[in-house]
Amino acid sequence: MSELNLEKNEQHQIVKNIVKDVVSQLGYEATLEVLPNEKDPTLKVISIYSPDDLSMLIGKNGQNLKAIEHITKVIAFKKAPGQINFALDINDYRKSRAKVIVKSAVEVANRVRDNKKAEALVPMSSYERRLVHIELASYPDIETESIGEEPQRRVVIRPLTI
């Protein structure tokens, strides 16, 4: 195994331990798994699984999940050597949400192709916007752009002008 991979594995283990500690401090027991992201190979997904109801950890529209991820990233930045790119998922919430977001973006992209008018998607997190940009990058006749300020930042899909 190369030195770089060993370092990344050590970073993932540090992050995994931090996540486990944070979840435990919140009163939940869970198992964790580090998985590659299907659309972005530079991003690892740390999946939290539990037979318990973890909806409180997810929160409305994933707000608590985002907060836990932020706390984890702050702690990891101080403890892990180098930079590590990861996202948290709880009982596959983000995975299923990602499918809904991508499906919606593809539908809007097809509408934009047909009517030649730009459309803005609903406000999204940077992770969700990135999913849209990656998915629609393969569409040669449309372009995407993030506009606005957090928390109202959104993706605009427009026909490519030639």
Buried (B, 14 or more C-beta within 10 A) or exposed (E): EEEEEEBBEBBBEBBBEBBBEBBEEEEBEBEBEBEEBEEBEEBBBBBBBBEEEBEEBBBEEBEBBBEBBEEBBEBBEEEBEEEBEBBBBBBBBBBEBBEEBBEEBBEBBEEBBEEEEBBBBEBBBEBBBBBBBBBBEEBEEBBBEBEEEEEEBBBBBBBEEE
